[in-house]
Amino acid sequence: MNEYTIQEQSQANAQMQEWRICIEDFLMKELPDTIIPNKLLDIGVGSTTNVLRKKYPNVPFHILDKGPYPEVEHNIDLLHASKKIEGGLYDVVICSEVLEHVDRPWLAADQLAYLTRPGGLIYITAPSFLYWHPMMPICDDYWRFMPNCIPLLFKDKHKLVRKLRLGGSGFQPTGICYVIEVNE
């Protein structure tokens, strides 16, 4: 089912590279310049983890991922985070390129807010028109997010600080970037 022609794979790789540059630019510009050690949580091991290591080279942060990675502090599915992690523990939570792999993103939104302290920020990036990319056996690829989806997931619960960026063209964005402030 995941059989692409060489041309399709080349186009998909170029699109993914462009989107990753957009995400890195978003995070490098929008994340606070300083953070308190261990008060930042990165959801999912991936390219975002490398951006964080570049932005905060001497500051430890935590990672939550259900995959079997050695650098993960919280080895759990995001949908079950509240069963194992204290709520309101993190000032900043980054959920980049994860929601499309969660079968119930509306529950993931609740978990993200649970993990973030009141007044803290959640940084979200998610694909809109990015190619299908399951990461089996760890996770599948379920969703794509249009610009109004993220505010809908957090509706009436938390404050949308800003929609910061659309990757690609406005009519067919590669993905979206948001910052959500958790209500007091």
NORQUICOR-V975140 format. One record per residue. N is the residue number from 0. RES is the residue in one letter. PHI is phi in whole degrees, -180 to 180 (none if undefined). OMEGA is omega in degrees with one decimal (* if undefined). D_FIRST is the distance of its C-alpha to the first C-alpha in Angstrom with 2 decimals. Layout:
[[N:RES:PHI:OMEGA:D_FIRST] [N:RES:PHI:OMEGA:D_FIRST]]
This chain:
[[0:M:none:-177.9:0.00] [1:N:-101:-176.7:3.79] [2:E:-99:179.9:5.57] [3:Y:-108:171.6:8.70] [4:T:-73:178.6:11.99] [5:I:-60:179.3:14.93] [6:Q:-66:178.5:16.53] [7:E:-63:179.1:13.77] [8:Q:-64:178.4:13.58] [9:S:-63:178.1:17.37] [10:Q:-65:179.4:17.68] [11:A:-63:179.0:15.49] [12:N:-64:178.5:17.64] [13:A:-65:178.4:20.76] [14:Q:-63:179.3:19.99] [15:M:-63:179.2:19.37] [16:Q:-62:178.1:22.59] [17:E:-61:-179.7:24.53] [18:W:-66:178.9:23.50] [19:R:-63:176.1:24.46] [20:I:-64:177.4:27.80] [21:C:-61:179.3:28.31] [22:I:-63:-179.6:27.76] [23:E:-60:178.7:30.12] [24:D:-61:177.9:32.69] [25:F:-57:-177.0:32.53] [26:L:-68:-178.6:33.07] [27:M:-63:-179.2:35.72] [28:K:-82:-169.2:37.69] [29:E:-97:177.4:37.40] [30:L:-68:178.5:37.64] [31:P:-61:-178.9:41.25] [32:D:-68:178.3:43.05] [33:T:-129:175.5:44.18] [34:I:-136:175.9:42.86] [35:I:-79:179.5:44.44] [36:P:-52:177.3:43.04] [37:N:64:176.9:40.51] [38:K:-109:175.9:40.41] [39:L:-118:179.7:37.06] [40:L:-122:175.6:33.78] [41:D:-103:179.2:30.42] [42:I:-89:178.0:27.49] [43:G:89:176.4:24.63] [44:V:-79:178.9:25.01] [45:G:174:-175.8:23.82] [46:S:-65:178.0:25.27] [47:T:-62:179.2:27.60] [48:T:-58:178.4:29.30] [49:N:-68:176.1:30.25] [50:V:-63:-179.9:31.64] [51:L:-64:178.3:33.73] [52:R:-65:177.7:35.07] [53:K:-74:-177.6:36.12] [54:K:-73:-177.4:37.76] [55:Y:-124:-172.3:39.39] [56:P:-63:-176.0:40.00] [57:N:-116:-176.5:42.65] [58:V:-116:177.4:41.56] [59:P:-71:175.0:39.63] [60:F:-138:-176.9:36.95] [61:H:-102:177.6:34.74] [62:I:-127:173.9:30.99] [63:L:-116:177.7:29.11] [64:D:-158:178.5:25.67] [65:K:-85:178.4:24.18] [66:G:-77:-177.4:22.79] [67:P:-85:-179.2:25.16] [68:Y:-109:-175.9:26.75] [69:P:-67:-175.6:30.45] [70:E:-86:-176.4:31.51] [71:V:-87:176.3:30.53] [72:E:-80:-176.9:33.62] [73:H:-116:-179.1:31.92] [74:N:-89:-175.5:29.13] [75:I:-157:173.7:28.03] [76:D:-68:-179.9:25.44] [77:L:-53:-177.8:26.70] [78:L:-66:-179.3:27.00] [79:H:-116:-176.0:29.60] [80:A:-58:-176.1:31.52] [81:S:-67:177.9:34.66] [82:K:-80:-173.6:35.05] [83:K:-127:-174.9:35.60] [84:I:-123:177.3:36.67] [85:E:-63:179.8:39.86] [86:G:-75:176.0:39.50] [87:G:67:-174.3:40.73] [88:L:-79:-170.4:40.62] [89:Y:-114:175.2:39.03] [90:D:-76:-177.3:40.46] [91:V:-133:174.7:37.19] [92:V:-123:179.3:33.62] [93:I:-113:179.2:30.71] [94:C:-126:-174.2:27.30] [95:S:-112:177.7:25.23] [96:E:61:179.7:21.46] [97:V:-120:-172.3:21.38] [98:L:-58:178.8:21.60] [99:E:-69:-179.4:18.04] [100:H:-97:-179.2:17.08] [101:V:-101:-175.1:19.80] [102:D:-69:179.0:19.17] [103:R:-132:-174.7:22.73] [104:P:-65:176.8:23.87] [105:W:-66:174.6:27.18] [106:L:-76:176.9:28.10] [107:A:-62:178.5:27.08] [108:A:-60:177.3:29.53] [109:D:-63:179.9:32.26] [110:Q:-67:177.7:31.61] [111:L:-60:178.3:31.76] [112:A:-65:178.0:35.06] [113:Y:-59:-176.7:36.32] [114:L:-74:-174.3:35.86] [115:T:-96:179.1:37.64] [116:R:-67:174.5:41.42] [117:P:-57:-176.1:43.13] [118:G:88:178.6:43.44] [119:G:-77:-174.1:40.62] [120:L:-119:174.1:37.69] [121:I:-114:177.0:33.93] [122:Y:-103:-175.8:31.97] [123:I:-125:166.3:28.53] [124:T:-126:-179.3:25.87] [125:A:-154:-178.6:22.59] [126:P:-77:172.6:20.04] [127:S:-110:-179.4:20.41] [128:F:-120:177.8:18.32] [129:L:-95:-176.9:16.46] [130:Y:-61:178.4:12.83] [131:W:-64:-176.8:10.31] [132:H:-145:175.4:11.00] [133:P:-66:179.7:10.72] [134:M:-122:-175.4:13.27] [135:M:-71:7.5:12.61] [136:P:-91:-174.1:14.73] [137:I:-72:-178.4:17.14] [138:C:-155:178.6:15.53] [139:D:-99:-179.4:12.66] [140:D:-131:-169.7:12.66] [141:Y:-106:-163.4:14.37] [142:W:-128:166.2:16.85] [143:R:-131:-172.0:18.28] [144:F:-120:174.9:22.08] [145:M:-85:-173.6:24.48] [146:P:-54:-178.2:27.97] [147:N:-92:-176.4:29.59] [148:C:-69:-176.2:27.13] [149:I:-62:175.7:28.60] [150:P:-58:178.5:32.16] [151:L:-66:179.0:31.13] [152:L:-64:-177.1:29.77] [153:F:-106:-175.7:33.14] [154:K:-55:175.6:35.30] [155:D:64:-178.5:38.82] [156:K:-110:-170.8:38.27] [157:H:-146:-174.4:38.36] [158:K:-94:173.0:39.42] [159:L:-74:-179.7:37.08] [160:V:-74:178.3:38.82] [161:R:-172:169.0:36.97] [162:K:-93:-168.8:33.81] [163:L:-94:-169.0:34.04] [164:R:-159:167.9:31.36] [165:L:-116:174.2:28.60] [166:G:-83:-180.0:26.42] [167:G:77:-179.4:25.79] [168:S:-86:-177.7:27.74] [169:G:-63:-178.8:29.33] [170:F:-80:178.3:27.62] [171:Q:-140:-176.3:24.10] [172:P:-68:174.5:24.43] [173:T:-65:-179.0:21.88] [174:G:-167:-177.2:23.16] [175:I:-130:177.9:26.32] [176:C:-129:-179.5:28.95] [177:Y:-135:167.6:31.49] [178:V:-123:179.6:34.43] [179:I:-116:173.8:35.50] [180:E:-99:180.0:38.92] [181:V:-77:-178.1:39.31] [182:N:-64:177.2:42.29] [183:E:-67:*:45.43]]
